[in-house]
Amino acid sequence: MKALILAAGYATRLSPLTDDFPKGLLPVGGRPIVDWIVENVHAAGIEDVHLVTNARFAPLFAEWGEDKGVTIADDGTDSNENRLGAIGDIRFAALDDDALIIAGDNLFDYALAGFISFWREKGSESAVAVHDVGTPALARRYGIVDVDAADRIVSFVEKPEEPPSTLAATATYLYSRDHLALVDTYLDEGNAPDQPGNYVAWLHRREPVYAYRFEGGWYDIGDRGQLLEADNRLRERLGLPLRTSYTLDD
């Protein structure tokens, strides 16, 4: 199995923090966001780890990755306007194995080893990690899945007015190599190349995709409020002083 971290976006909502610095390298709890992801991936027994980024930030990720055991790939884009999109970057990475795919701004507390065990128990089809956000009001903010008794996804809808469940799809996926190969078909049909959940929404209507429910904290870092909250949660855990505002300083 290989792992792929998606870190080629430009994080315009976090501007000016991310004008000249990638979101994935922003420090939370005194370490870059991707440090926490890679540590969890390695703890799950996956050593073949790849990260795809863009031309603007590739040198910074290359410097970061020198001692991390991570292969850095530059997708050649240089702006938000010509980006390939998350699904486009999955195709660009050209993985030839079963793959764990994680957005580079997706922080969570659970161990990825448990997710992998769940996926294998389901026959190694494909799976997405989901978090129960608890209320329909919160569910309206996310991509929401509904599942059958075996946890197979039967519907996926983005930011629904009337959520069928409160299970929010997070940007952590396990794909069999056969399902990963269908990314070409998805894109060749003219489907949206961005937002990795769009591929799950397409795939589950054709192939088995399962929902892995996890407990604990989850942060999809899209704005400064979420960034500060994630930073302080990890600082509290590590005994570091909490902050009232976010800065790039550790």
Helices and strands as residue ranges (DSSP letters): E 2-6, G 12-14, G 23-25, E 27-28, E 31-32, H 33-43, E 49-53, H 58-64, G 65-67, E 70-74, H 86-93, E 99-103, E 106-108, H 112-121, E 126-132, H 136-139, E 143-147, E 153-158, E 167-175, H 177-181, H 183-188, H 197-203, E 209-213, E 218-220, H 224-238
